[in-house]
Amino acid sequence: MRKHVILAAVTLALAASAAHADDLKIALIYGKTGPLEAYAKQTETGLRMGLEYATKNTMTVDGRKIVIITKDDQGKPDLAKAALAEAYQDDKVDIAIGTTASGAALAMLPIAEENKKILIVEPAVADAITGEKWNRYIFRTSRNSSQDAISNAVAIGQKGVTIATLGQDNAFGRDGVGAFKDALAKTGATLATEEYVPPATTDFTAAGQRLFDALKDKPGRKIIWVIWAGGGDPLTKLQDMDPKRYGIELSTGGNILPALAAYKRLPGMEGATYYYYGIPKNPVNDWLVSEHEKRFKSPPDFFTAGGFAAAMAAVTAVQKAKSTDTEKLIAAMEGMEFDTPKGKMIFRKEDHQALQSMYHFKVKVDPNLPWAVNEPVRELKIEDMAIPIKNKR
C-alpha cells in the first residue's frame, strides 16, 4: 500500500512539474525600494495591466500561462546584475524586463548577452543602453535620453532664444543634456551654459545663481531647461529664486503626477513629455485610463504607460515568433510594430530602440486637480525627431 502511495505522489509531482514546464516566464527587475520606487511601482502596475490587455484577460499566450517573477534591485547596479542572472539561470525566465535606474540597467546589459536571452529595458533612459553599451539581446520600449531631449529642443528651441541647462551629474543628466545640445543647434537657439549637480541635491541656490548670471544680460527669450529624475524639486527651488526678475523662463520635460504638482506654479510653461494620460487618443489608452481610474481611483501615470508598452511588446513578440527561442524572438522583434497607450511603437532594427511619439505641452492649471495639466500643443511624431543611432553594430 505504501509503494502505491509513494508512486501516486511521484506521479502527481511529475504532473505538476509538467503543468508548469511550459509557462511563459517573464521577470521584472526594478527598483521597488530605493530613490525611484514610485517609478518602479508604476512600471509593475502598467506591466500587469498591459499583459491583461494584450492577452484579452486570459494571461496566456498561445496556450502558455504567463508567470511574472519580480526582483528588487534597489536601484543598485550590483544587485541588478545578480537579479537578472538569477532570473535567467535559476528561474529560467523566457524574457526579462527592467530596470528603473539607468546605472543599474547598464550593468544588466552584459548579463543578457552572456545568457543569450532577451532583455526589454523599461523604463531606464540613458542613451548608452541602446548606444555604445548595447548588444543584440537588448530591446527598449522606454524613450531614450535623445528622444526626451530632442523633443524638448524642438518644443522650445528657435532663433532668438537663449537656453541654459540644469541636469543631474549622472548618465541620465549628462546624456540628456548632450542630446539636447545636439538637437538645439539645429533649431537656431543658443546654449549659454550647462550646470550639473549631484542627484541628491536639494539646495539649488549656487547653481541657480550661476544660471541666472549666464542668462540675465542676453537679449530675447531666455530659458532654463531642467532635466531631473527623483526628488529635490529643482523647479520649485529655482522658481523661489524669482527668475522672472531677469526675464528668465523655466522649462522641463514631463513627469509623474505628484511631481506635476510643482508645475502648477508655472502656468504657461512649455516642454515636451513622454506621456500624459489626457493626451493620446487611441483605444489602448482609452482602456488604460478607464480601467486605472476604476481600480485605483486615479489616472495612469508616466511609467504606468511604459510598463504597459513593455507588456505589449513582449506578448506581440512571442505571438509573432510563435516561440520564445531567442533567435526567433530577435528576428520577430527587429522592425516590429506594436500597440501601446501612446499609439504605435516600432523597434528600430539597427539598435532596437522603440521609436515613438512625444508630446509638446503647455502647463494649464485646473483648480480641481492636485497636479498641473499637460495641455497638448502638438504631437511630435516619429518622423519629426531625428533620433541618432549611437551603437557600434
N, C-alpha and C positions, 0 to 999 in steps of 0.2 A: 504494500500500500504506500509506504514511504517513497519508494522509487517512482511510483506514478505521480505522487505529489511534486517531487523534485523535477521530474520530466515535464509536468504541466507548467511548473514555474519557469523553467528554462524556455519552454515554447512561448509562454506569454512574454517573457523578457525579449526574446528574439523578435516576436511580432511587434512589440512596442518600438524596438530599435528600428525595425524595417519601416514602421509607420512614419518615423521621423527622419529617416535617411535622406528622403528627397525634399525635405523642407527647403524653401528658399531663404537662406540666412543672410540678413543684412545687419552689419554692425554700424552703430552710430558712435563715433568718438567725438566728445565735445567737452567744453569747459563748464560742466554742470555746477562746479563750485569754483570760486575764484573771481577775478575782476570783471569777467564778461559773462557771468552766469545768466543775466537777463537775456542776452542774445541766445545763449545755449538753450534755454527753456523754450524760447520761441521756435528755434530750429526743430526741436523734438516735437512740439505741437504740430508744426507745419508738416513734418515728415509723416507723422501718423495720419493726419487728415489727408495728405496727398496720396498715401498708399490706399487709404479707404476710397478716395475718389477715383483713382486710377484703376482700381480693381472692382469698381461698382459695388462696393461694400462687402465683397467676398473675402478680401485679404488673401486671395490666392491668385497665382499666375500660372496659366497652363496646368491647372490641377495641383500645383505646389503651394502649400501653405507658407505664408510669409511669417518668419520669426525675426523680431527685432532684438538685437543684443546691444545694450548700451554700456559705454565705458567712459568714466570721468577722467579727463587728463588734467583738470585744474588749470588749464592754460599753459602747462609746463611741457617744453619740448621732450624731455627725457621720459616723462610719463606717457606722452602721446605716442612716441616710438614703441614703448613697451606694450601699450594697449593695442596698437594696430598689429604688432607681431603676434600677440596672444590671440587676437581675433582671427587672423589668417591661419595660424598654426594649430592652436588648441580648439578654437570654436569652429574652425572650418567654414568660415563665412564665405559666401559667394561674391559679395560686393561690400565694400566699406564706404562710409560717408563721414566726412568731417574735415577739419575741426574748426573751432571757433577762432582761436588766436592764430595770426599769420606765422609767428615764430614756431609754434607747435606744428602747424600744417607743413611748413618747410622741412621740419625734422622727420615727418612721416613719409615724405616722397620716396626716399631710398628703400624704405621697408616694403612699399608696394612693388618696386622694381625687383627687389631680392626675391619676393614671394610670387612674382609674376601674376599679380591679382589687381583687379580694378579698384581704384580709389576715386570716388567722386568728391571733390573738395567743395565744401559748403560749411560756413559762409566766409572763410578767410579770403582776403582780397589782395595780398601782396602780389605785385606783378611777377616776381621771381617764380611763383608757383607754376605759372604757365609760361615762364620765361626761361632764364638761364638754369634754374634748378629743376626744370620739367623733365619727365620721362614719359614714354608712350603709354604707361598704365594709368596716367593721371588725366581725369576729365574734371572740368569745373563748371558748376551751374551758377555759382555766385559771380557777381560782377568783379572785375579786377580793378586795381587802382587806376589804370589807364582809363577804363570806362567811367569811373567816378570822376576823375579829374578832367578828362576831355569834355564830358557832358557839362561840367561846371564852367569850363573855359568857354565853351560855345554859348552857354546861357548868359554869362556876364561880360565876356570879352568883346571889345570893339575899339575902333580907332578913337583916341582921345581919352581912354580910360587907363588909369594907373593903378596897379594892384600890388599889395604886399601879402605875403602868406605867413600863416602860423600853423605849424604842424608838430606832431609828436616826434621825438627823436628815436624813431624805431623804423622797421621795414615798412609798416603801414604809412607812416607820415612822410618819410623820405621818398618812397616810391610814388606816393600820391602827388607830392609837390613836383617831383621830376616830370611826371606825365603831364601835369597841369602846365608847367613851364613850356614844354614842347608844343602843346596844343594852343596855348595862349599866344605864342609867337606868330601863329597863323591867323590870328583874329585882328591884328593891328594894335592890340593893347600893349602896355609897357609893364614889365615887372620891376618894381623898385627894390625890394629886398625880401629875404627869407629869414624866418625865425623858427628855431627848433627848440623845444623844451622837453624835459623828461615826461614820460606818460603819466606819472602820478602827480604832476604839478597841480597845485590849487591856487597859488598866488601868481597872477599874470601881470603884476604891476610893471616890473622891469621890462619884460618882453613887449608889453603893450606900449610903453613909452617909446621904446626903440622903433616900433612900427609907426606910431604917430609921427615921430621925428622924420622918418623916411618919406612920409606922405604929405605932411601938412602944408608944405610950400609948393606942391605940384599943382599945375593947372588942370581944369576939367574934373571929370568924375574920379573919385578916389575910393578904393575899396580894400578892406582887409578880408582875405578869403581864409577861412579856418577849416582844417581837416583834422578831425578828432574822433576818437573812439573811447568809450568808457566814461568815467566820472571826471570831475574837475570843473565842468561847466565854463569853458573859456568865453563863450559868447556873452553870458551874463556879466562875467568879470570885466570884459572889455567894454560892454555897454555901460557899466557903472563908472567907467573912466571918461565917459562923455565924449566919444569920438566926433559927435556932431559939431562940437565947437570948432573943429578943423574941417568941417565939411566931409568927414570920412564916413562911409557906409560899411556895414558888416555883411558878409555873405558866407554861406556854408552849404554843404550838401544836406540831404535828408537824414532822418534819424528815427529811432524808436519813439513811440508816442510819449512816454514820460519825459524824454529829452526835448520833445517839441513844446513842452510847457514853457520853456525859456524863450522860445521863438515868439510867444505872444507879446513880448516887449518890443518886437521888431516888425510891426506891420509893414507890408510892402517889400520886405527883404526878398531878394531873388537868389535862386540857386538851382541845382539840379539834383534829383533824387532817384534812387533805385526803385522805390515802391512807396506809395501811399494808398491806403485801401480805397479811397474815393476816386482815384484817377483811372485805372484801367477798366475798359468796358468790354467784357467778354464773358462767356458762360462759366469758365473756370473760376474767375474772380467773383462773379455773382454768387456762385455756390459757396466759396470760401468765406466771403463776408457774411452771408446769411447764416451759415452753419456756425461760424465762430461766434457771432453775436448771440445766437440761440444757446450755445453751450457755455460760453464764458461771459456773457453779458457785456462784451466789449468787441470792437472790431479787430481783425487780424493786424499784426504789426509787420514791421520791416523784415525781420528774419523768419517770421511765420511763412511769408511768401517764398523765402529761399528754401526752407525745409520742404515745402510743398513741391517746388520745382525739382529738387533732388529726387524726391519720390517719383515724380512723373518721368524723369529721365531714366531712373533705374527700371521701372516697370516697362516703359517703352523699349528700352534696350533688350531686356530679356525676351519680350514678345517678338521683337524684330529678329533677334539672333536665334530664337527658338532653342536657346541653350544658355548655360552660364559658363561655358568654356571661355576662357579669357580671350583667346584669339578671335573667336566668333563674336564676342561682345565688342572688341575693338573695331572689327570690320563693320559691325552694325552701327556703332556709335559715331564713327567718323563721318561728319556731314549730316548727322541725324537731326531732324526737326522734331520738336516735341512741344506739347501744350503746357502752359504754366499760367498762374494768375496774372502774369504780365503779358500774356499772349504767346506767340511762337518764340522759342529759342532755337538756336542752331549751334551744334558743336562744330567749331571750325576744324577742318581736317588737319591743318598744319600744327596746331598747338592744343587742340581740344578745349579751348576756351569757349564758353557759351556766349555767342553774340546775342544781343537783346536790346530792347528799347530802354531808354532812360527818359526822365520827365523834367522839363524846365518848369519850375513852380514859382509862385509868389505867395508870401505869407499873408493869410487873411485871418482875422480874429473873429471867432464865433463865441459870444459870451456863454453859450450853453455847453461848450466843450472845454475840458481842462487843458487841452493841447491846441496848438495853432494849426489851422487848416493849411495844407499844401494845395493851394488853388492852381490848377493846371494852366500853364501858358501855352505850351506845345509839347507834343511827343517828339522826342529825339530818337528817330528810328535807326535801325542798324546801319543803313546807308548814309545817315547824317554824321556818323562818327568814324573817323579813320583810326581804328584800333591797331596799333603796331604789333607785329609778330616779333617776339623777343627771344624765342628759344633758339637752340643751335641744332635743330633737326637736320 
